[in-house]
Amino acid sequence: MTFLDSVIIPIEKKRGAQDSVDFRITSLVSHASKIVLKILTRRIESTVESYFGKDQFGFREVVA
């Protein structure tokens, strides 16, 4: 598996699934891509944080 490849694994939602809608799909990505994605996420979050006001809530992480 290279940096750009991922392995897609179907998981049954229901026992004995036959149709594609009865499966949940998950993908396995390489460790290197997980590290790069984490770095990019942190950089984007720190940049976007300055645009939010103090009263902006929602799905933001609580910082004490």
N, C-alpha and C positions, 0 to 999 in steps of 0.2 A: 504494500500500500504506500503510495507516494503522498506528498504534501497536499495535492489537489484531489486525491481520490477519497471516496468514502464507501463503506459497505452498507447497503440498505438491507434491513432485515424485516420481513413481515411478521407481525405477532397477531395471533387470533384474538378477536374481541369475544367471539362465541366459540364454544367447543364444536369442532367439526365444520369450520367455516369453509364455504365453497366460493362465494362471490368476493370480488375485490373490496366491496364496501364492508365486509365482515372482518377486515384486517386493519390493524393499526401499524403504521410504518415508523420505524426508527432507523437512524443512520449512525454508524460508527465512524468518527473522523480521527485522523492521526493526532498524536500528542502535540506535534509541532504546530498544527493548525489551531488546536485548542489554546495554546500559549499565545499565539499571534492574535486570536480573537479576543482573548482576555485583555491583552495590552491595548488593542484598539477600543474595546468597550470602555476601559478606564479613561482613556484620552478623550473619547467623545463625551462621557459623563462629566468630566471636569470642565470641558468647554461649555457644554449646555447648561451646567449649573449656574453660571453667571447670568444667564438669560431669565431664569425663574425668579419670581418675587418671593418674599417671605411668606405670603399667604397661599402660595401654590402647593397643593397637596397631591394626593393621588397615589401613584405607585413609586414614589421617591423613597429612598432609603432614609431612615431616621438617624440623624447624626446628633449625638449628645454633646 
